[in-house]
Amino acid sequence: MSCDVAVSAVLLLASFNPAPAPAPKLVPAVGEAPAAANPLAREPLFARIIGEAKALTAAVDGYRETVKSGAKALPGLDGFQKRISTLADLDMKGHLELAARGTDGDLKCILRGIAQDLPRKLDELMKADGSAAQDVALRDMRYLLVDNVEVITAPPAPPV
């Protein structure tokens, strides 16, 4: 038997697993919700909110590492401030869009709350007088950013 045939045989036999297939995941893990779970997530405005919130979450994680390392200054903070402001504006646009559609759900209110809370957390970060206060502000901002993604990508709740 040549090496090619032997490798093919091993791969073929390995593909037949006598063990039962694992049960499908019914509930995605936090942060794992697919964009397809909610059709709203595919609309340009909401897809942009999701993308920007994910990118800012990564930036916040980087800042938290910087703070934990003892650095006094956070690099690129001016650009970060502008991006947070832009995301807050997008969240408010999302709120207004859902309100104009007559949507009577939690998402509309959550987007408005995030639009109001992001600038507050940014202000707390800018006024923080030490690494512990910076880390708390960044941690809270991260919660908002993760929520921003998860509330849009979550499957719509059934009517009550």
C-alpha positions in Angstrom: 0.0 0.0 0.0 1.4 3.4 -1.0 1.7 6.2 1.5 -1.1 8.1 -0.3 -3.5 5.2 0.0 -2.6 4.6 3.6 -3.2 8.2 4.5 -6.5 8.2 2.6 -7.5 5.0 4.4 -6.7 6.5 7.8 -8.6 9.7 7.0 -11.6 7.7 5.7 -11.7 5.5 8.8 -11.3 8.5 11.1 -14.3 10.1 9.5 -16.5 7.2 10.7 -16.9 7.9 14.4 -18.9 5.2 16.2 -19.6 7.6 19.1 -22.9 9.5 18.9 -22.8 13.0 17.5 -22.7 15.7 20.3 -26.0 17.3 21.1 -26.5 20.6 19.3 -26.0 23.8 21.3 -29.4 25.2 21.9 -28.3 28.4 23.6 -25.2 30.2 22.3 -22.6 31.2 24.8 -22.3 34.9 25.8 -20.9 36.9 22.9 -21.5 34.0 20.5 -24.9 35.0 19.2 -24.8 34.9 15.4 -25.9 37.9 13.5 -28.5 35.8 11.7 -30.3 35.2 15.0 -32.0 38.5 14.5 -32.7 39.9 11.0 -32.3 43.4 12.4 -28.6 42.7 12.8 -28.2 42.5 9.0 -29.6 46.0 8.4 -26.8 48.5 7.7 -27.3 50.7 10.7 -27.5 47.9 13.2 -24.6 45.9 11.5 -22.5 49.1 11.8 -23.4 49.4 15.5 -22.4 45.7 16.0 -19.1 46.1 14.2 -18.1 49.3 16.0 -19.1 48.0 19.4 -16.9 44.9 18.8 -14.0 47.0 17.7 -14.3 49.3 20.6 -14.5 46.3 23.0 -11.1 45.2 21.7 -9.8 48.7 22.2 -11.1 48.8 25.8 -9.5 45.4 26.4 -6.2 46.9 25.2 -6.6 49.9 27.4 -7.3 47.7 30.4 -4.0 45.9 29.8 -2.2 49.2 29.5 -3.7 50.4 32.8 -2.8 47.1 34.5 0.8 47.5 33.3 1.0 50.8 35.2 1.2 53.1 32.2 0.0 56.6 32.9 -1.2 57.5 29.4 -3.6 55.7 27.2 -2.5 55.8 23.5 -4.9 57.1 20.9 -7.4 58.4 23.4 -8.6 61.2 21.2 -9.6 58.8 18.4 -11.2 56.5 21.0 -13.3 59.4 22.3 -14.5 60.2 18.8 -15.4 56.6 18.2 -17.3 56.3 21.4 -19.2 59.4 20.6 -20.0 58.1 17.1 -21.2 54.8 18.5 -23.4 56.7 21.0 -24.9 58.7 18.1 -25.5 55.4 16.1 -27.2 53.9 19.1 -29.5 56.9 19.3 -30.2 56.6 15.6 -31.1 53.0 16.1 -33.4 54.0 19.0 -35.1 56.6 16.8 -35.4 54.2 13.9 -37.1 51.6 16.0 -39.4 54.2 17.5 -40.3 55.4 14.0 -41.2 51.8 13.1 -43.5 51.7 16.1 -41.4 49.0 17.7 -42.6 48.4 21.2 -39.7 46.3 22.5 -36.9 46.5 24.9 -34.2 47.0 22.2 -35.4 50.5 21.5 -35.0 51.5 25.1 -31.7 49.6 25.6 -30.2 51.4 22.6 -31.3 54.8 24.1 -29.8 53.8 27.5 -26.5 52.8 25.9 -26.4 56.0 23.9 -26.7 57.9 27.1 -24.4 55.8 29.2 -21.4 55.5 26.9 -20.6 59.3 27.1 -21.0 59.1 30.9 -18.5 56.2 31.1 -16.1 58.0 28.8 -16.4 61.1 31.1 -15.6 58.9 34.1 -12.6 57.5 32.3 -11.3 61.0 31.4 -11.7 62.2 35.0 -10.3 59.0 36.6 -7.4 59.9 38.9 -5.6 56.6 39.0 -5.3 53.2 37.4 -8.0 51.6 39.6 -10.6 54.3 38.7 -9.6 54.0 35.0 -10.0 50.2 35.1 -13.4 50.5 36.7 -14.6 53.0 34.0 -13.1 50.8 31.3 -14.7 47.7 32.8 -18.1 49.3 32.9 -17.7 50.7 29.3 -16.9 47.1 28.2 -20.1 45.8 29.7 -22.0 48.5 27.7 -20.2 47.6 24.5 -20.8 43.8 24.9 -24.5 44.5 25.7 -24.6 46.7 22.6 -23.7 43.7 20.4 -25.7 41.1 22.3 -29.1 43.0 22.4 -29.0 43.5 18.6 -27.9 39.9 17.7 -30.2 38.2 20.2 -33.2 36.4 18.6 -36.4 38.5 18.9 -38.5 37.7 21.9 -41.9 36.2 21.2 -44.8 38.5 21.8 -46.3 38.4 25.2 
